[in-house]
Amino acid sequence: MRESGSHLHADLAKLRFAGSHADRAGIQLAEWYINVHLDRKRHKKDIELPGPWGKANPNADVTPERRAALRAELERRSAFAH
C-alpha cells in the first residue's frame, strides 16, 4: 500500500488507473491552473481533467433526512445563523 504508483494500490484504493501521488498532484495542479485562467464568457463550468479517481458523490453517505437534521443542528449552534 505504500507504493502509490502500483496497480495493486490502485485496485485497493478503487482508482481507475495507477499513478503516483506526484502524478495525481500534477493533474490537480493542471486542472486548477486551467480553471483559474479560463475565459468565463466562453466556459461557464470548470474543466475537469481525467484522473485516476472517479467522480465522487458528496451526498452518497448522507440521507436527505440526516442532512436536514445536520443543517438544523448547524443553524441552532452557528454564530452566523440566519
KACOR-V884011 format. One record per residue. N is the residue number from 1. RES is the residue in one letter. SS is DSSP state (@ for helix, = for strand, . for the rest). Layout:
n=[N & N]
res=[RES & RES]
ss=[SS & SS]
This chain:
n=[1 & 2 & 3 & 4 & 5 & 6 & 7 & 8 & 9 & 10 & 11 & 12 & 13 & 14 & 15 & 16 & 17 & 18 & 19 & 20 & 21 & 22 & 23 & 24 & 25 & 26 & 27 & 28 & 29 & 30 & 31 & 32 & 33 & 34 & 35 & 36 & 37 & 38 & 39 & 40 & 41 & 42 & 43 & 44 & 45 & 46 & 47 & 48 & 49 & 50 & 51 & 52 & 53 & 54 & 55 & 56 & 57 & 58 & 59 & 60 & 61 & 62 & 63 & 64 & 65 & 66 & 67 & 68 & 69 & 70 & 71 & 72 & 73 & 74 & 75 & 76 & 77 & 78 & 79 & 80 & 81 & 82]
res=[M & R & E & S & G & S & H & L & H & A & D & L & A & K & L & R & F & A & G & S & H & A & D & R & A & G & I & Q & L & A & E & W & Y & I & N & V & H & L & D & R & K & R & H & K & K & D & I & E & L & P & G & P & W & G & K & A & N & P & N & A & D & V & T & P & E & R & R & A & A & L & R & A & E & L & E & R & R & S & A & F & A & H]
ss=[. & . & . & . & . & . & @ & @ & @ & @ & @ & @ & . & . & . & . & . & . & . & . & @ & @ & @ & @ & @ & @ & @ & @ & @ & @ & @ & @ & @ & @ & @ & @ & . & . & . & . & . & . & . & . & . & . & . & . & . & . & . & . & . & . & . & . & . & . & . & . & . & . & . & @ & @ & @ & @ & @ & @ & @ & @ & @ & @ & @ & @ & @ & @ & . & . & . & . & .]
